[in-house]
Amino acid sequence: MFKNRLKRMLKDGKTAIGTFVMCNSPDVVEVIALSGADFIVIDTEHGPLTVESTQHLIRAAELRGITPITRVTDSSETTILRSLDVGAHGIQVPQVNDRETAEKIVKYAKYFPSGSRGVAFPRAADYGITNTSEYFRLANEETIIIAHCENKMGYENLEQIARIPEIDVIFLGPFDMSQSLGIPGEVNHPKIQEVAERVLKVSKSFGKAAGIFVLNGEQAKIRAQQGFQYITIGMDVMLLSNIYKSELSKARG
């Protein structure tokens, strides 16, 4: 059973830097870890990754001491259950737009008494080798839950969502939020900055870490200075393409 280093970092008030992973490549995960990232978010909402492929990416992350989070496809019970059963240290859930959805996520992700997660003995439970009672206790303590705020409705219900004790991070998705606000792609718009400020304020008032997506390290530094603790810099395919484009441009003068 894992110990969640990321969860401890956030509770200690530290800033954690990670990235999204869309490639089905354990090698990429290892490179990200060796580069110094604190966590990865395995993205099953977008792209081709399946539950089976994420299990191998999780193994690679654990091997190199980096925390593997899975951004699930949706907030359904089966999706959350299977993502955690293969060993994700936490779930990042898109479109958490009301308290009811947030409560369901907790119910599906936690065992009794916090929830009603289905019981089995897959990889997350060390295939039944770990003492059952100890596994249930540790799973409830260590599993981290990240709720996306990326929609006008979710923004309007932000305080109700943040009141739920088991939600650890409120994550602002600026691109989806810009689309919901009718300014698609304008992530530097004053409306998005206003949302960011409120996400920070509400998260802090309810003892949560605030998270956000950025495109590069310079933006990450600014957001960290503002108080965001859980920051994802782009994604593997985006960063890789940017590096190749830059170096090829230099080569061709």
C-alpha positions in Angstrom: 0.0 0.0 0.0 1.4 3.4 -1.0 2.2 6.4 1.1 1.0 9.6 -0.6 4.0 11.9 -0.7 2.0 14.5 -2.7 -0.8 14.7 -0.1 1.8 15.3 2.6 3.5 18.1 0.6 0.2 19.9 0.1 -0.8 19.5 3.8 2.6 21.0 4.7 1.9 24.0 2.6 4.4 23.2 -0.1 4.0 23.7 -3.8 3.9 20.6 -6.0 4.7 20.7 -9.7 3.6 18.1 -12.2 2.4 17.5 -15.7 -0.3 15.6 -17.6 0.7 12.4 -19.4 -1.1 11.2 -22.5 1.5 8.9 -24.0 1.3 5.2 -23.2 4.9 5.1 -22.3 6.4 4.1 -18.9 9.7 5.5 -20.3 8.2 9.0 -20.6 6.9 8.7 -17.0 10.4 7.8 -15.8 12.0 10.7 -17.6 9.4 13.1 -16.1 10.2 11.8 -12.6 14.0 11.9 -13.2 13.6 15.5 -14.4 12.3 16.4 -10.9 8.5 16.6 -11.1 6.5 15.9 -8.0 3.6 14.1 -9.7 2.0 13.1 -13.0 -1.6 13.2 -14.0 -2.4 10.2 -16.2 -5.0 11.6 -18.6 -7.8 9.2 -19.4 -10.3 12.0 -20.1 -8.5 13.0 -23.3 -6.5 10.7 -25.5 -6.2 6.9 -25.9 -5.2 5.7 -22.4 -7.2 2.8 -20.8 -7.3 1.4 -17.3 -5.0 -1.4 -18.4 -2.4 1.0 -19.8 -2.5 3.3 -16.8 -1.5 0.5 -14.5 1.9 0.3 -16.2 2.3 4.0 -16.0 1.5 3.9 -12.3 4.2 1.2 -11.8 6.8 3.4 -13.6 5.8 6.4 -11.4 6.1 4.4 -8.2 9.5 2.9 -9.3 10.9 6.5 -9.7 9.3 8.0 -6.6 6.7 10.2 -8.3 3.0 10.4 -7.3 0.7 9.0 -10.0 -2.8 10.7 -10.2 -5.4 9.6 -12.8 -7.6 12.2 -14.4 -10.7 10.0 -14.8 -13.0 10.1 -17.8 -16.0 11.0 -15.7 -17.4 10.8 -12.2 -19.2 7.4 -12.5 -18.7 4.8 -9.9 -17.1 2.2 -12.1 -14.7 4.7 -13.6 -13.4 5.8 -10.2 -13.3 2.3 -8.8 -11.2 0.8 -11.6 -8.8 3.8 -11.7 -8.1 3.4 -8.0 -8.0 -0.4 -8.1 -5.1 -0.5 -10.5 -3.1 1.7 -8.1 -3.6 5.4 -8.7 -2.7 7.4 -5.6 -5.6 9.7 -6.3 -8.2 10.8 -8.8 -8.6 14.1 -10.6 -12.2 14.5 -11.7 -13.4 16.8 -14.5 -16.6 18.8 -14.4 -17.4 18.8 -10.7 -20.2 21.3 -10.9 -22.3 20.8 -7.8 -22.1 19.4 -4.3 -24.0 16.3 -5.2 -21.4 15.3 -7.7 -18.6 16.0 -5.3 -20.3 13.9 -2.6 -20.7 11.0 -5.1 -17.0 11.1 -5.9 -16.1 10.8 -2.3 -18.5 8.0 -1.9 -17.1 6.0 -4.8 -13.4 6.7 -3.9 -13.5 6.0 -0.2 -14.3 2.9 1.9 -16.6 2.8 4.9 -17.1 5.0 7.0 -16.2 7.8 4.5 -17.7 6.1 1.5 -18.9 2.8 -0.1 -16.1 2.0 -2.6 -16.4 -1.6 -3.9 -14.2 -4.1 -2.3 -11.8 -6.4 -4.2 -8.2 -7.3 -3.9 -6.5 -5.9 -7.0 -3.1 -4.2 -7.3 -4.1 -1.4 -5.0 -4.7 -3.9 -2.2 -1.4 -5.7 -2.9 -3.4 -8.5 -4.4 -4.8 -9.4 -1.0 -1.4 -9.8 0.8 -1.8 -6.7 3.0 -4.0 -7.0 6.0 -7.6 -6.1 4.9 -8.4 -3.7 7.8 -5.1 -2.0 7.4 -5.6 -1.6 3.7 -9.0 0.0 4.1 -7.7 2.5 6.6 -4.6 3.4 4.6 -6.6 3.7 1.4 -9.0 6.2 3.0 -6.1 8.2 4.5 -3.8 8.3 1.5 -6.1 8.6 -1.5 -6.2 12.2 -2.7 -9.2 13.7 -4.5 -8.9 16.6 -6.8 -12.1 18.3 -8.1 -12.0 20.4 -11.3 -13.5 23.8 -11.3 -13.9 24.4 -15.1 -17.5 25.5 -15.6 -19.7 28.4 -14.7 -21.9 26.1 -12.7 -19.0 24.6 -10.8 -17.7 28.1 -10.1 -21.1 29.2 -8.8 -21.2 26.2 -6.5 -17.6 26.4 -5.5 -18.1 27.0 -1.8 -20.5 24.1 -1.5 -18.0 21.8 -3.2 -15.1 23.0 -1.0 -17.1 22.3 2.2 -16.8 18.6 1.7 -13.9 17.5 4.0 -12.6 14.7 1.7 -12.0 16.9 -1.3 -8.3 17.8 -1.1 -7.7 20.1 -4.1 -9.8 22.5 -6.1 -8.3 22.6 -9.6 -8.9 25.4 -11.9 -9.0 24.4 -15.6 -8.6 27.8 -17.3 -9.2 26.7 -20.8 -12.4 24.9 -20.1 -13.5 27.8 -17.8 -12.7 30.3 -20.6 -15.0 28.4 -22.9 -17.7 28.2 -20.3 -17.5 32.0 -19.8 -17.8 32.7 -23.6 -14.1 33.7 -24.0 -12.6 30.5 -25.4 -8.9 30.3 -25.1 -8.5 33.7 -23.5 -6.9 32.3 -20.3 -5.3 35.7 -19.5 -8.6 37.5 -19.6 -9.6 39.5 -16.5 -12.6 37.1 -16.0 -10.2 34.1 -15.7 -8.0 36.1 -13.3 -11.1 36.9 -11.2 -12.0 33.2 -11.1 -8.4 32.3 -10.1 -8.5 34.7 -7.2 -11.8 33.3 -5.9 -10.6 29.7 -6.3 -7.6 30.6 -4.1 -9.7 32.4 -1.6 -12.3 29.7 -1.2 -9.8 26.9 -1.2 -7.8 28.6 1.6 -10.9 29.3 3.7 -11.9 25.6 3.6 -8.4 24.2 4.1 -7.9 23.0 0.6 -5.0 23.3 -1.8 -5.7 25.3 -4.9 -4.6 23.8 -8.3 -4.2 25.1 -11.8 -3.1 24.2 -15.3 -0.3 26.4 -16.9 1.6 26.2 -20.2 5.1 26.7 -19.0 7.5 27.1 -16.1 7.3 30.9 -16.1 3.5 30.8 -15.6 3.9 28.1 -12.9 6.2 30.3 -10.9 3.7 33.2 -11.1 0.8 30.9 -10.0 2.9 29.5 -7.1 3.7 33.0 -5.9 -0.1 33.7 -6.0 -0.7 30.7 -3.7 -1.5 27.8 -6.0 0.1 24.6 -4.6 -0.9 22.0 -7.1 0.4 23.1 -10.5 0.5 21.1 -13.8 2.7 22.4 -16.5 1.3 21.4 -19.9 1.4 17.7 -21.0 4.0 15.3 -22.3 3.0 15.6 -26.0 2.8 19.4 -25.9 6.2 19.9 -24.1 7.8 17.3 -26.5 6.5 19.1 -29.6 7.5 22.5 -28.3 11.1 21.3 -27.7 11.4 19.7 -31.1 9.9 22.7 -32.8 12.3 25.0 -31.1 15.4 23.0 -31.8 14.5 22.4 -35.4 13.9 26.1 -35.8 17.3 26.8 -34.4 18.9 24.2 -36.7 17.3 25.6 -39.8 18.2 29.1 -38.9 
